[in-house]
């Protein structure tokens, strides 16, 4: 408790010193002047006081006034105080801690405001000068050589140590503040990064839901319009499937947008996260739009992490959407190859790219989104034209989510 109070008072004093530096320096000069006046009347027992009292006090007053410039010129202030104190000693004044007070203050500020080398050079020079002055001073003849040497060295080392400690404390506080500011910036950058990643995830989900279901709905509507006159029953079945497609799109869109709810919004029942178990529904919807999908499974299907399962489903969904939109073909193949630690998914077709002028042609964010999804769970994705014709999308996903690793850049070749 006492330590915290002392630290709080020290912080308040330092804050006042920063706000009113001249008042603090003037009060310090006046206090040192009082010490000098008191020290000028002290003598050893049996010794005569110097007869030049006013002159000595005036000289020491100059040293106290010089300390008013210690903030901007700490070296010059120390030199002036040393010279004035040396003059006072030669005039016969006794070298006491009171007479050394201006030099001690100058040494403290020098150690606080300058670097270590400067403090060492000026400090040792000052100590040596004052020690020699004490050794050869007539006012200290009654003392032994040891006492005349130890006294100045001890008293002048104190402000150097105190100033060095203050400098270390200020450097420590500055480093703590810098670390706090860095942590704050890092926290803000991390929050922005998370927001960006969440926006990208939502954008991918919206793209997958809207692009897939609208492409199917467009294909189903076109097929139904074509069969209305020649096969009304088949057209009716396709329109029934169209209703299911739009309903599924609305459910998934509601589930995706549900993450944007505020915490105080009423909870609404959301659809379960899709996975490979819904692959039959996906292929059935594609077949109602005129695209026959063949699914082949190799190896023993293993359990997938929810994130990997969702990623696999979305990649297959987007790949089939691209086949329906961009390839002039009515069949596609899905190959699921399960290994011990990973799953390889291949979606291929034998079609040719649609003409660029057709409504279904164009370039979008499908391949980009699929690659980002694969990388987000530690997998990779390749896409491009097949040598024998058609287009193929191959992704390799771990059965368990692992940290994201940069995947090699592969040129997107959207048909």
C-alpha positions as CSV (number, residue, x, y, z in Angstrom):
1,X,0.0,0.0,0.0
2,X,2.8,2.5,1.0
3,X,4.7,1.6,-2.2
4,X,1.7,2.4,-4.4
5,X,1.1,5.7,-2.5
6,X,4.8,6.7,-2.9
7,X,4.6,5.9,-6.6
8,X,1.4,7.9,-7.0
9,X,2.9,10.9,-5.2
10,X,6.1,10.6,-7.3
11,X,4.0,10.5,-10.5
12,X,2.0,13.6,-9.4
13,X,5.2,15.5,-8.6
14,X,6.7,14.5,-12.0
15,X,3.5,15.6,-13.7
16,X,3.6,19.0,-11.9
17,X,7.3,19.3,-12.9
18,X,6.4,18.8,-16.6
19,X,3.6,21.3,-16.4
20,X,5.5,24.0,-14.5
21,X,9.2,23.5,-15.1
22,X,10.4,27.1,-14.3
23,X,8.6,27.2,-11.0
24,X,10.2,23.9,-10.0
25,X,13.7,25.1,-11.1
26,X,13.3,28.4,-9.2
27,X,12.2,26.6,-6.0
28,X,15.2,24.3,-6.3
29,X,17.6,27.2,-6.8
30,X,16.2,29.0,-3.8
31,X,16.5,25.8,-1.7
32,X,20.1,25.3,-2.8
33,X,20.9,29.0,-2.1
34,X,19.7,28.4,1.5
35,X,22.0,25.3,1.8
36,X,24.9,27.4,0.5
37,X,24.3,30.2,2.9
38,X,24.2,27.8,5.8
39,X,27.2,25.9,4.6
40,X,29.3,29.1,4.3
41,X,29.1,29.7,8.1
42,X,30.2,26.2,9.1
43,X,33.8,25.7,10.2
44,X,35.8,23.1,12.0
45,X,36.3,23.4,15.7
46,X,39.2,25.9,16.4
47,X,39.2,27.2,12.8
48,X,38.5,30.8,11.8
49,X,35.7,31.5,9.4
50,X,36.7,33.1,6.1
51,X,36.6,36.9,6.1
52,X,35.0,37.2,2.7
53,X,31.5,36.0,3.5
54,X,29.5,38.2,1.1
55,X,31.8,37.5,-1.8
56,X,31.7,33.7,-1.2
57,X,27.9,33.7,-0.9
58,X,27.7,35.7,-4.1
59,X,29.9,33.3,-6.0
60,X,27.9,30.3,-4.8
61,X,24.7,32.2,-5.7
62,X,26.0,32.3,-9.3
63,X,26.3,28.5,-9.2
64,X,22.7,28.2,-8.0
65,X,21.4,30.5,-10.7
66,X,23.3,28.5,-13.3
67,X,21.2,25.5,-12.4
68,X,18.1,27.3,-13.9
69,X,19.6,26.3,-17.3
70,X,20.2,22.6,-16.4
71,X,17.4,21.4,-18.7
72,X,18.8,22.8,-21.9
73,X,22.5,23.0,-20.9
74,X,23.3,20.3,-18.2
75,X,27.0,20.2,-19.0
76,X,27.5,24.0,-18.9
77,X,25.5,24.1,-15.6
78,X,27.8,21.5,-14.1
79,X,31.0,23.3,-15.2
80,X,29.8,26.6,-13.7
81,X,28.9,25.0,-10.4
82,X,32.3,23.2,-10.2
83,X,34.2,26.4,-10.9
84,X,32.2,28.5,-8.4
85,X,32.6,25.8,-5.7
86,X,36.3,25.6,-6.4
87,X,36.6,29.4,-6.0
88,X,34.7,29.2,-2.7
89,X,37.1,26.4,-1.5
90,X,40.2,28.5,-2.4
91,X,38.7,31.4,-0.4
92,X,38.7,29.2,2.7
93,X,35.2,27.8,2.9
94,X,34.8,24.4,4.4
95,X,33.9,21.7,1.9
96,X,30.7,20.3,3.3
97,X,27.7,18.6,1.7
98,X,25.9,21.9,2.0
99,X,28.5,23.6,0.0
100,X,28.5,20.7,-2.5
101,X,24.7,20.9,-2.9
102,X,24.8,22.8,-6.3
103,X,27.3,20.4,-7.7
104,X,25.2,17.4,-6.5
105,X,22.1,18.8,-8.1
106,X,24.0,19.5,-11.4
107,X,25.4,15.9,-11.3
108,X,21.9,14.5,-10.8
109,X,20.4,16.4,-13.8
110,X,23.5,15.5,-15.9
111,X,23.0,11.8,-15.1
112,X,19.2,12.1,-15.8
113,X,19.4,14.0,-19.1
114,X,22.5,12.8,-20.8
115,X,23.9,9.5,-22.0
116,X,26.1,7.1,-19.9
117,X,29.4,8.1,-21.5
118,X,28.9,11.8,-20.9
119,X,27.8,11.1,-17.3
120,X,30.9,9.0,-16.7
121,X,33.4,11.6,-18.2
122,X,31.9,14.7,-16.5
123,X,31.1,12.9,-13.2
124,X,34.6,11.4,-12.7
125,X,36.2,14.7,-13.7
126,X,34.1,16.5,-11.1
127,X,34.8,14.0,-8.4
128,X,38.5,14.2,-9.1
129,X,38.5,18.0,-9.1
130,X,36.6,18.3,-5.8
131,X,38.7,15.6,-4.2
132,X,41.9,17.5,-5.1
133,X,40.4,20.7,-3.8
134,X,39.6,19.1,-0.5
135,X,43.1,17.6,-0.2
136,X,44.8,20.9,-0.7
137,X,42.3,23.1,1.0
138,X,43.6,25.0,4.0
139,X,40.2,24.9,5.8
140,X,40.5,21.1,6.1
141,X,44.0,20.8,7.5
142,X,42.6,19.5,10.8
143,X,41.2,16.4,9.0
144,X,43.1,13.3,7.9
145,X,43.8,12.7,4.3
146,X,41.4,9.7,4.3
147,X,38.5,11.8,5.5
148,X,39.2,14.6,3.1
149,X,39.2,12.1,0.2
150,X,36.2,9.9,1.2
151,X,33.8,12.7,1.9
152,X,33.6,14.4,-1.5
153,X,33.7,11.0,-3.4
154,X,30.8,9.6,-1.3
155,X,28.6,12.7,-1.6
156,X,29.2,13.2,-5.3
157,X,28.6,9.6,-6.2
158,X,25.1,9.7,-4.6
159,X,23.5,12.1,-7.2
160,X,25.1,10.2,-10.0
161,X,23.5,6.9,-8.8
162,X,20.2,8.6,-8.2
163,X,20.2,10.3,-11.6
164,X,21.0,7.0,-13.3
165,X,18.2,5.3,-11.4
166,X,15.7,8.0,-12.5
167,X,16.9,7.6,-16.1
168,X,16.4,3.8,-16.0
169,X,12.9,4.3,-14.4
170,X,11.9,6.7,-17.2
171,X,13.2,4.4,-19.9
172,X,11.2,1.5,-18.3
173,X,8.0,3.5,-18.1
174,X,8.5,4.6,-21.7
175,X,9.0,1.0,-22.8
176,X,5.9,-0.1,-20.9
177,X,3.9,2.6,-22.6
178,X,5.4,1.6,-26.0
179,X,4.4,-2.0,-25.4
180,X,0.9,-1.0,-24.3
181,X,0.5,1.1,-27.5
182,X,1.9,-1.8,-29.6
183,X,-0.5,-4.2,-27.9
184,X,-3.4,-1.8,-28.6
185,X,-2.4,-1.5,-32.3
186,X,-2.0,-5.2,-32.6
187,X,-5.4,-5.8,-31.0
188,X,-7.0,-3.4,-33.4
189,X,-5.3,-4.9,-36.4
190,X,-6.3,-8.4,-35.2
191,X,-9.9,-7.2,-34.9
192,X,-9.8,-5.7,-38.3
193,X,-8.3,-8.9,-39.7
194,X,-11.0,-11.0,-38.1
195,X,-13.7,-8.7,-39.5
196,X,-12.2,-9.0,-42.9
197,X,-12.0,-12.8,-42.7
198,X,-15.6,-12.9,-41.5
199,X,-16.7,-10.7,-44.4
200,X,-14.9,-12.9,-46.9
201,X,-16.5,-16.0,-45.3
202,X,-20.0,-14.5,-45.5
203,X,-19.3,-13.4,-49.1
204,X,-18.2,-16.9,-50.1
205,X,-21.3,-18.4,-48.4
206,X,-23.6,-15.9,-50.2
207,X,-21.9,-16.5,-53.5
208,X,-22.3,-20.3,-53.1
209,X,-25.9,-20.1,-52.1
210,X,-27.1,-17.5,-54.6
211,X,-25.0,-18.6,-57.6
212,X,-25.8,-22.3,-57.2
213,X,-29.5,-22.0,-56.6
214,X,-30.1,-19.2,-59.1
215,X,-28.2,-21.2,-61.7
216,X,-30.3,-24.3,-61.0
217,X,-33.5,-22.2,-61.0
218,X,-32.5,-20.6,-64.3
219,X,-31.8,-24.0,-65.9
220,X,-35.0,-25.5,-64.5
221,X,-37.1,-22.6,-65.7
222,X,-35.5,-22.8,-69.1
223,X,-36.1,-26.5,-69.4
224,X,-39.7,-26.2,-68.2
225,X,-40.4,-23.5,-70.7
226,X,-39.0,-25.7,-73.5
227,X,-41.1,-28.8,-72.4
228,X,-44.3,-26.9,-71.7
229,X,-45.8,-27.7,-75.1
230,X,-44.2,-31.1,-75.9
231,X,-44.2,-32.7,-72.5
232,X,-46.5,-30.9,-70.0
233,X,-46.1,-33.6,-67.3
234,X,-42.3,-33.3,-67.3
235,X,-42.5,-29.5,-67.3
236,X,-44.8,-29.8,-64.3
237,X,-42.3,-32.0,-62.4
238,X,-39.5,-29.6,-63.2
239,X,-41.6,-26.6,-62.0
240,X,-42.2,-28.6,-58.8
241,X,-38.5,-29.1,-58.4
242,X,-38.0,-25.4,-59.1
243,X,-40.2,-24.6,-56.0
244,X,-37.9,-26.8,-53.9
245,X,-34.8,-25.1,-55.3
246,X,-36.0,-21.6,-54.4
247,X,-37.1,-22.8,-51.0
248,X,-33.7,-24.4,-50.3
249,X,-32.0,-21.1,-51.5
250,X,-34.1,-19.1,-49.1
251,X,-33.3,-21.4,-46.2
252,X,-29.6,-21.4,-46.8
253,X,-29.6,-17.6,-47.4
254,X,-31.4,-17.2,-44.0
255,X,-28.9,-19.4,-42.3
256,X,-26.0,-17.4,-43.8
257,X,-27.4,-14.0,-43.0
258,X,-28.3,-15.2,-39.5
259,X,-24.7,-14.8,-38.4
260,X,-25.2,-11.0,-38.9
261,X,-27.8,-10.9,-36.2
262,X,-27.2,-8.8,-33.1
263,X,-26.8,-10.7,-29.8
264,X,-30.1,-9.3,-28.5
265,X,-32.1,-10.3,-31.6
266,X,-34.6,-13.1,-31.1
267,X,-33.2,-16.5,-32.0
268,X,-34.7,-18.0,-35.2
269,X,-34.4,-21.7,-36.1
270,X,-31.6,-22.1,-38.7
271,X,-31.0,-24.9,-41.1
272,X,-28.3,-27.3,-40.2
273,X,-24.9,-26.8,-41.8
274,X,-24.7,-28.7,-45.1
275,X,-22.2,-31.4,-45.7
276,X,-21.4,-34.3,-48.0
277,X,-24.4,-36.2,-46.5
278,X,-26.6,-33.8,-48.5
279,X,-24.8,-34.7,-51.8
280,X,-27.8,-36.8,-53.0
281,X,-30.0,-33.7,-52.7
282,X,-27.5,-31.6,-54.6
283,X,-27.2,-34.1,-57.5
284,X,-31.0,-34.5,-57.6
285,X,-31.4,-30.8,-58.0
286,X,-28.9,-30.7,-60.7
287,X,-30.6,-33.6,-62.6
288,X,-33.9,-31.7,-62.5
289,X,-32.1,-28.9,-64.3
290,X,-30.9,-31.2,-67.0
291,X,-27.4,-32.1,-65.6
292,X,-26.8,-35.8,-64.9
293,X,-24.3,-36.2,-62.1
294,X,-22.5,-39.5,-61.4
295,X,-20.9,-39.9,-57.9
296,X,-18.1,-42.4,-57.3
297,X,-16.6,-43.2,-53.9
298,X,-13.2,-44.8,-53.4
299,X,-11.9,-46.0,-50.0
300,X,-13.7,-46.1,-46.7
301,X,-15.5,-42.9,-45.9
302,X,-14.1,-41.4,-42.7
303,X,-15.6,-38.8,-40.4
304,X,-14.9,-35.2,-41.3
305,X,-14.6,-32.1,-39.2
306,X,-17.6,-29.9,-39.5
307,X,-15.6,-27.2,-41.2
308,X,-14.0,-29.7,-43.7
309,X,-17.4,-31.2,-44.4
310,X,-18.9,-27.9,-45.2
311,X,-15.9,-26.9,-47.3
312,X,-16.2,-30.1,-49.3
313,X,-19.9,-29.6,-49.9
314,X,-19.5,-26.0,-51.0
315,X,-16.6,-26.8,-53.4
316,X,-18.7,-29.6,-55.0
317,X,-21.7,-27.3,-55.2
318,X,-19.7,-24.5,-56.8
319,X,-18.0,-26.9,-59.3
320,X,-21.4,-28.2,-60.4
321,X,-22.7,-24.7,-60.7
322,X,-19.8,-23.8,-63.0
323,X,-20.5,-26.9,-65.1
324,X,-24.1,-25.8,-65.4
325,X,-23.3,-22.2,-66.2
326,X,-20.2,-22.4,-68.3
327,X,-20.0,-25.8,-70.0
328,X,-22.2,-27.0,-72.9
329,X,-22.7,-30.4,-71.4
330,X,-25.5,-32.4,-69.7
331,X,-23.3,-34.7,-67.6
332,X,-20.7,-34.3,-64.8
333,X,-18.8,-36.7,-62.6
334,X,-17.9,-36.5,-58.9
335,X,-15.1,-38.7,-57.5
336,X,-14.6,-38.9,-53.7
337,X,-11.3,-40.7,-52.8
338,X,-10.9,-41.3,-49.0
339,X,-7.3,-41.9,-47.7
340,X,-6.0,-42.3,-44.2
341,X,-5.7,-38.6,-43.5
342,X,-7.2,-36.7,-46.4
343,X,-10.0,-36.6,-48.9
344,X,-9.6,-35.9,-52.6
345,X,-12.6,-34.6,-54.5
346,X,-12.6,-34.4,-58.3
347,X,-15.4,-32.8,-60.3
348,X,-15.0,-33.1,-64.0
349,X,-17.0,-32.9,-67.3
350,X,-16.5,-33.5,-71.0
351,X,-18.1,-30.3,-72.2
352,X,-16.8,-27.4,-74.1
353,X,-17.0,-23.8,-73.0
354,X,-20.1,-21.9,-73.9
355,X,-19.8,-19.0,-76.3
356,X,-18.7,-15.8,-74.7
357,X,-21.9,-14.1,-75.8
358,X,-24.2,-16.5,-74.1
359,X,-25.9,-15.4,-70.9
360,X,-24.3,-18.2,-68.9
361,X,-20.8,-17.3,-69.9
362,X,-18.6,-15.0,-67.9
363,X,-15.9,-14.8,-65.2
364,X,-16.7,-14.5,-61.5
365,X,-15.3,-15.4,-58.1
366,X,-16.2,-19.1,-58.1
367,X,-12.7,-20.5,-58.5
368,X,-11.3,-17.9,-56.1
369,X,-13.8,-18.7,-53.5
370,X,-13.2,-22.5,-53.9
371,X,-9.5,-22.0,-53.5
372,X,-9.9,-19.8,-50.4
373,X,-12.2,-22.4,-48.8
374,X,-9.8,-25.2,-49.4
375,X,-6.9,-23.2,-48.0
376,X,-8.9,-22.1,-44.9
377,X,-9.0,-25.8,-43.7
378,X,-5.4,-26.6,-44.7
379,X,-6.1,-28.0,-48.2
380,X,-5.4,-27.1,-51.7
381,X,-7.3,-26.8,-55.0
382,X,-6.4,-27.2,-58.7
383,X,-8.6,-26.3,-61.6
384,X,-8.1,-26.3,-65.3
385,X,-8.9,-27.8,-68.7
386,X,-8.4,-31.6,-69.2
387,X,-6.1,-32.7,-72.0
388,X,-8.8,-35.0,-73.3
389,X,-11.4,-32.2,-73.2
390,X,-13.7,-30.7,-70.6
391,X,-12.8,-29.1,-67.3
392,X,-11.7,-30.5,-63.9
393,X,-11.6,-29.3,-60.4
394,X,-9.6,-31.3,-57.9
395,X,-9.2,-30.5,-54.2
396,X,-7.3,-32.2,-51.5
397,X,-8.7,-31.7,-48.0
398,X,-7.5,-33.1,-44.6
399,X,-10.0,-35.1,-42.7
400,X,-9.2,-33.0,-39.7
401,X,-8.8,-29.2,-39.8
402,X,-5.2,-28.1,-39.6
403,X,-3.6,-24.6,-39.7
404,X,-3.8,-22.8,-42.9
405,X,-0.8,-23.0,-45.1
406,X,-0.1,-21.0,-48.3
407,X,-1.0,-23.0,-51.3
408,X,1.0,-22.8,-54.6
409,X,-0.4,-20.3,-57.0
410,X,-2.3,-22.0,-59.8
411,X,-3.5,-20.1,-62.8
412,X,-7.3,-20.0,-62.9
413,X,-8.6,-21.3,-66.2
414,X,-12.3,-20.7,-66.1
415,X,-13.8,-22.3,-69.2
